[in-house]
Amino acid sequence: MDNPSLRQKLINKSKEAFMMAIEVYNKPSIHYRVEGFSFFICNAWELMLKARIIQTSGESAIYFKDKPSRTISLENCIKLVFTNEHAPIRKNLEKIVELRNTSTHYIVEEYEMVYIPLFQACVFNFSNKMLEFHAIDITSIVPENFLTLTVSLRGLNESEIRAKYPLQIAEKLLTMTENINSEITQNNSDFAIRIDHRYYITKNRSEATDIVSVSKESNDQIRIVKEMKDPNTSFGYNAKRCIREISSRLDRANIKLSNQGKPIQFNSYHFNLFVSYYRIKENQKLCYTYKINSTPTYGYSIQAIDFIVGEIKKRPTKYRSET
């Protein structure tokens, strides 16, 4: 039987653990960020999923049948709630649980560069599932801009890793990096937020984030490069995640779409109309085209979501579905 009192206590503690994870990771004075984040985010997920299991299967479902005084682990919760073992959201959680279980044995600061795409996806996934499972909007607790984790701008350098760490640790880190990067290319944004950081030369100062100049007295030679760095901070949303985020924001703003007088949810049809009408795929600030595979895929920035929601808020009665 569902125990609302216990379920609410679990949800409240889950929110606290989530806030701790965000605060630990984004606080610049803390150097134990990766280990601390993985511990608190796993705790937040475990409590939230147990509340979900109580809601759907009753309180007894969170205890081991042969040990009724002991609650099941996060690994068990993940398998009960996300039954598809190939689901990217489940694979993301399992990777972070694995990190939580082993990170204390390998204090390697470069973990951050490897895991930040998974951490960012995990934060967004938690926010979405808290809303879906328990009707709780995380942005009412944590400001939306704080849900974006800070990242290191340094890339992972293989020669530096081998020089810095003993052979066993260096090989473990490099192998793990290769495996995770391979999985990122095979999964969607529920597994990892893959973003490209791009540098280009422009004469328009309003477009620049850094300013460079040429000195005749310099003895150093330069060359113009285009360098792709991962992790970075630009286009982390696929179409599905955009639609989910836009729909969530419209719900929070109490903006209702309708079709012939009947309420409907913002969907892929509406999203594609915006993308086509405003040529969002042609706007380098709103969309990036990934050409790794034969069929290109598109990543959208948070600005694309802000733009679409902003346009709907300006004229909410104008955007009525005719499908």
Salt bridges, closest charged atoms under 4 A:
ASP2 OD2 - ARG7 NH2 2.99
GLU46 OE2 - LYS50 NZ 2.75
GLU75 OE2 - ARG100 NH2 3.91
GLU85 OE2 - HIS86 NE2 3.57
GLU94 OE2 - ARG90 NE 2.96
GLU109 OE2 - ARG154 NH2 3.98
GLU109 OE2 - LYS164 NZ 3.03
GLU110 OE2 - LYS164 NZ 3.05
GLU112 OE2 - ARG33 NH2 2.45
GLU132 OE1 - LYS129 NZ 2.89
ASP137 OD2 - ARG252 NE 2.92
GLU144 OE2 - ARG249 NH2 2.55
GLU144 OE1 - ARG252 NH2 3.52
GLU158 OE2 - ARG162 NH2 3.09
GLU171 OE2 - ARG162 NH1 2.28
GLU183 OE2 - LYS95 NZ 3.14
ASP190 OD1 - ARG241 NH2 2.89
ASP190 OD1 - ARG244 NH2 3.20
GLU245 OE2 - ARG249 NE 2.98
GLU245 OE2 - ARG252 NH2 3.89
ASP306 OD1 - ARG249 NH1 2.57
GLU311 OE2 - LYS314 NZ 3.08
GLU311 OE1 - ARG315 NH2 3.15
